[in-house]
Amino acid sequence: MEKNKKAYTVFAWAALCLLAFTFIFPLYWIVTGSFKLQTATVQLPPQWFPAEPTVANYVKLFKNPAGLWLWNSVFQAAMATLLTCFTASLAGYALAKKRFTGAKFIFALFVCAMALPKQVVMVPLVRIMAAIGLYNTSWAVIFPTVGWPFGVFLMKQFSETLPSELLEAARIDGAGELRTFWDIVLPIVKPGVGALAIFTFVNTWNDYFMQLIMLKSSDAITVSLGIARLQSEFATNYGLMMAGATLGAVPIVAVFICFQKYFTQGITMGAVKG
């Protein structure tokens, strides 16, 4: 029995190490490739580590408005994350703990909306953004994300775990709805907010399709669109493209590290809920 347990442990660790290597290696290859000369990125056999490291790719990248691309991406993802977490938390709390006519129907609409492909609603979204004068601005990417049905669905599930007695005690003490939400509800559902923050940031950052449709001018494009333009302009410069991809990956990694604790708690609570 003890031998079987040790064998299982060894096998599990080996499998985990193999999976970790499989996921980490592409990131390693992109980062190291960004420091290679153009000839080194395409040579065979490949260089597993830069023999002559160089920052020429980053110098050339920032001769393009890479700083502006990065700022546009960070602004869009950060604003979409803040607004989505705030509105989804409010909506999820109301749908979970407030009794009003049509609550179940409204929640059913959110669930149904989750099944709609983004392409189905893209034409109406473009027309709406153009009608209110936000087309070709960062807000044309931000506002459609704020209405993400998944955020409301996720926060509604977390808000279901709130003790009703605690909310009743707050009302007896004279706390208003916003005070109750801010001081009692939000701290309890914080793991869910952390998980939603990561999902929203990554979704907005990588939403190439939305950015491609909504943003046209050079001043408004993001890292994703900028890298695509580099690919068309410098079709064979893989080192430059890898430098752009590395630049685009840094904020994603930073956000995940910052919210990792809440993300883990949120997934765990969601797994054992019910």
C-alpha angles and dihedrals in degrees: 000000000000091000091051090051092051091047091051091049092051091048092048093050091047091051092048092049090050092050092046091051091048092054098039099045097072090052090047091050093050094048095047091042090057088065095049130097116249092255091052094053093061102033123118126252088036124240106245089196127023108268090195108024115207138176092207091111091057092046090052090044093056091047081070112061091268091144090057091047090052093048092050091051094046093047094049095045095043096047092044090050095049095046094042094050092048098046095039091050091052093045094044092050092049094048093046102043108020122082112213138140113280097015094128092045092051091049090049089054090054091050091049091047089057088065094056115101114235091238090065094062098034097094094052090045092053091049092049094048090048092048093054093042098249100111113121092022131103090252090065087066096038103051098052088052092052088063092055105146093208090065093057091045092051096047092045089058091050093046089057087072092061112114108243090209090062092053091048090051090053091052091049089053089055100254115154125226096266092044090050091049095047100042102033114015100042097052091050095049093041093114089056091049090051092051091047091049091057093045092048096045094049092043093051094042093051098037094117094160095056092045092048092053099040102039124061111149121083091237093060104043123113136221092272093054092041092055089049090053091050088053092055095042097041100028097175102032098106094164091060092047091049090051089054092047090050090051090051094048098053098075092046092054091045093052092048092051091049095049099032094107094052091042092054092046091047095051090046093050090047091050096053097036117122 
